[in-house]
């Protein structure tokens, strides 16, 4: 039998790595330059118009070599070079990568203005040092006059009767006595007072017949469409009869669900952007928003505001209930969202933090006038 001629086996050709465009991109003109921005990662590049065509070519997984053939007017090597540059900058990603970011447009049901604002307005840095704060305030006042504190039309109107805010009425007492408190005594808050404030703010009061939507929850504060997207997480460290730790308030069960035990007052200060006076309180409530509760029904971008409107209603209810029980309440929007999300185990997309409030036992003799300046935001991290 004749011997068969055998070929020597050479190395297998390398498989071409495929890339795909990162999903969360916007483009716009800025100062005469064309900017492409990955708003989730907060990366920006200035680019020529052909970069858009190059990114568009990677709308599905492709190799650099395959895409280069679609630009016959350019040298293939130059096209591959630009594509590799986009990959190094993170605007193109390996199609097989496990850590690829989620498509936020899809998660938030194509509400672009909402998800863009949510992404670029997070984790603002705050000035907490008193000396730095005074410098910032001086710069603000030197730059322009302070805006008016009131708005009026200077037209004829109806004067409200004085007894409309009668301090003899219990609610009037509460309204007139409500003050933001940032100085606290070392006394613990009674559990009954703590429970009354939590239940009275976030607890369910009844059911609503919403027709085709079935039964919906009613609470002491209003919510658009009775969607009630706000959840309450409590960091407690000075409440009688309650172990220090992190809890979630279950509306359905009307109970606190223990998530983690421990004294987290230092963490409370950190998630409140370093506001040290928070440590003196008894507990801190983190309000988060569950996105789909709102976007499921309201599919327009302006629905984003509903999260903050709801949180504002709840914060007012919280401060009034806390004041009624002799506690010293406070609210603050100076928070570190990513830190909160890590601490609570949230993804920051389907559920994200929107507001902080808390309370403690006020100092003897009642709260003192607030003289400390609020934290002032500086440029967001990029």
N, C-alpha and C positions, 0 to 999 in steps of 0.2 A: 504494500500500500504506500502510495506516495505521501510523504510527510506534508502536512498542511503548513502553509506559510502563516506565521503568527506575527501580529504587530505588537510592538512594545506599547504598553499602556502609559499614556502621559497623564499629567495632573488634570483633574476635572476642572472645567471652566468655572470660575467663581460666580455664584448666583448674584444677580444684580439686586442690590438693596433698594427697596421701594419706599418712597416718601409720600406724605400727604400733607396738605395745607392745614395748619392749626385752625381750629374753627372760630375762634373769638377775635376777629379782626374788624377794624374800622379804618377808613381812609378819609383824609380831609386835607385842605390847604391851610397852612399856617405860616405866616410871615414870608410868603412867597415860595415856600417849599411844600412839596407833596409828602404828607406824612402817612405812614401806615403804622397802626398801633395794635398791639396785642393787649387789650384792656384788662384781661384777667391777670396776666403776669406783669403788666405795667411796663411794657417795652415799646419803644418807638424807634422808627427808622425813617429817614428821608430817602425817597427813591424816585427814579425816573418812571414815566408811564409804563415802560416795558415790564417793570417789576410786577405790575398788576396782571399783565398777560401771563407772566411766568408763574405767579401764584395760582392763577385760574387754571393753568394746565395741570396743577397738582390737586384738583378737586376730587380725584380718586387716586388710589395708590399707583404710583408710577416710578420708574427708575430715572436717574438723571439722563442716561443715554437715550431713553425713549423720548423724553420731552425735548431733548436737544434737536432731534430730527424734525420737530414741528416748527422750528424757526430757521428755515432755509436761508433767510436774509442775513443771518449771523453765523459766525464761525462756531461750530459745534462745541469746541473746547471752551470758548468764552461763555456760551450758554451754561455749560456744566459748572464752570467756575462761579457764575452768579448764583446758580441753584444751590451749590454747596455753601456759599456765603449765607444765603437765606436759612439753610439748615443749621449752620453754626449759631445764628442769631435766634433760633427757636421758632422761626416762622414756617418752617417745614419740619415735619417730624417723621421718625421711622414708623412705617405703617404697622410694624409688629410690636411697637413699644407698649408696655403695660401701663406706664404712667402718663399716658396721654390725657390732657384735660377734657372734661366733659363739655359738650356743646351747650353753652348756657342759653342760647336762643331757644333750643328745643325744650330745655328743662322749664323755662319760664314762658313757654307757649308763644314764642316769637315776639314777646314784648321787649323790643330792643331798647327804647329809652330807659325802661325800668331796670333791666339787667346791667346796662352800661353805667347808670348812676349808682347802682348797688355796688358795682365792682370798683369804680374809681373814687368813691367817697369813703372808703373803709380805712381804718387804722391811721387816722390823722394823729400827728404828733402834737402834744400839748405842752405848753410852757407852764410849769408849776412852781419854779423858783420865784420867790417874791421880787427879788431884784430884777430878774429878767422880765417878769410880768410888768413891773412899773415902766421898764424901758419900752416894751411893746405898746403900752397904753399911751405913753408920751408921743411915740411915733404916730399912733393912730390919730391923736388929737391934733398933732402938728400937720398931718396930711390933709385933714378935712374936718369941718365942724361936726359935732355929734348929731345924729339924726334926731328929729323930734320924737318925744316920748308919747305924744298923743296925736290923734287925727280928728279933726272936726271940719265941718263945712260952713260954719259961721252963718247959719240960716235960722229962721224961727223954728222953735221946737216946743216940746212938752216937757216941763220940769217934773221929774219923778218925785213923788211924796217922800218925805223923810222916813216914814215908818216902813218903807219898802225894805229897809235893812235894819229892822228893829232888833237891837241886841238882846231883847228879852226872849226872842224866839230862839229855841235851841239851835236850829240850823244857822240862824244869824250869828249866834255866839261862835259856832264852829268856823263859819266863813271869816268872821272878823279876827278870830284867834289863830287862823292858819298862818304859820310862818315856816320858812325853810330853816332847818336847824342843822348846825354843824359843830355844836359843842354839846357833849353828852356827859351825863353822870356815869358812875361805875355800876349803878344798879342794873339788875337783870330785868327784862321785860316779862310781865306775867304771861303765861301761856294762853290764858283766856283772851287777853288783849291781842296778842299776836294772832291767834286763830281767828278772832273776830275781824281783824283787818284783812287777813288773807282771804277768808271766805267771803267777806263783804265786797271785796274788790273783784276777785276772779271766780267766785262760786256761782253756780247756777241757781236761779230763783224760780224758774218755771219752764214750761215748754210752749212754743209758739206753733200754731197751725199754719204752715207755709204752703198750703195747697199742694201743687205737684212736687214741691221739694220735701214734702213730708213734715215731720216735727223738727223744729230747730230750737236751739238753746236760747233762753233769755237770761240776761244778767243785769246787774244794777247800772251798768254803763252801756250806752248804745254802740251798735256795730253795724256797718253797712251790710244790708242784706242778711243780718243776723249770722254772718259768717264767723265772727269771733276768732280771728286767726292767732290771737296772742296767747302764748303759754307763759307760765310763771315757774321759774326755778329760784329756790331760796337757799342762800348761804347764811346759816344761822350759827352764832357763837355765844350769844348772851341772852338766851330765852329760857326761863325757868321750866324745868321738866322736859326739855328737848335737848338731846345730845347734839353737840356741835357737829356740823356736817353740811352736806349738799343734799337738797331735797327737790323733788318736783311735785307741784300741786296737781293732783288728779281731780279734774272737775267732775267727771262721771262718778267717781267714788267718794268725792268730798273728803279727801285724805291726802296727807303728805307721803310721797313715795321716797324712801331713803335711797339715795344713789351712792353716797360715799360719806363715811364718818371721818371727822378730823377738824382741827381748828384751822379754817381757811381764811381768817381775817386778813392775813398778809396778801393772799391771792386776791381778796376782794379789793384791796388798795391798788394792786397792780392792774386788775381789769378795769378799774375806774380811773385809769390814766395817772396813777400815782398820787391821787388826792388822799393825803395821809389822814385827814379827819374822819374818813369812812371807818377807820379802825375803831373809833370810839363808839360807834353805833352798836346795835344788838343784832341786826340782820340786814342783809342786802338782797333785794329781789331783782333778778335778771328777766326782763321781758323779751321773749323771742317771738318771731312771726313765722307761722307755717304758710309758705307761699301758696300752695295749691288750694287752700281753703278760699282764698280770694280769687286767684287767677282761673280757677275752675269755672266760676260764674262770670267774672268780669274779665274779658279778654283784651281790654284796651290798656295802653301804657299808663293812663292816668290812674289806674287802679292801684299803682304802687303807693300813692299817697295814703291809701286807706290803712295801711299798716301803722303809719305814724299817727293818723287821726285816732285810731283805736287805742294806741298806746297812750296818747295824750288824755283821752277820756278816762282810762283806767288809772293813770297817775293822779289825776285830780281826785277821783274817788278815793284812792289810797291815802292821799294826804289829808283829806277831810276825815276819813274814818280814824286815822292815826291821831289826828288832833283831838277828835272827840273823846278818845280814850286817854288823853294826856300824854301821848308819845310825841317825840320830836321827829317829824318826817323830813325827807329830802328827796329830790330827784336830780338826775344828772344824765346828760347825753355824752359826756366825755368818757368814752369807753374804748377799749382795745378789742375790736371784733374778733380777730384771729385768736387771740389769747382766750377769749370767752368760748369760742367754738371748740378749741382744744380741750378746755376744762370741762365743758358740758358734753363733749363728744358729738358735736353737730358738724354737718358738712358745709354750712355757710351758704348753701344755695336753696335746698328744699326747706331749710329752717335756719334763721339767722337772727342775731341780737338786734334790738331796736332801741331799748331804753333801760335805765337803771333807776330803782327807787329803793328806799330803805328807811329805817327808823331806829330810835333808841330811846332810852330814858333821858329826858332833858336835864340839864344841870338844875340844881335847886334854885328856886326863884324864877324859873321860866327861862326861855331862850333869850340870849343876848342879841343885840343888833348885829347883823353880819357886816364885818369890816374887811374880811378877806376877799381878794379879787378872784373871780372865776378863772379857771384855766383858759388860756387863749390859744387857739389853734395856729400852728405854723404850716408851712408847706407840707403836703402829704408826701410820704416816701415814694420814690419812683425807682 
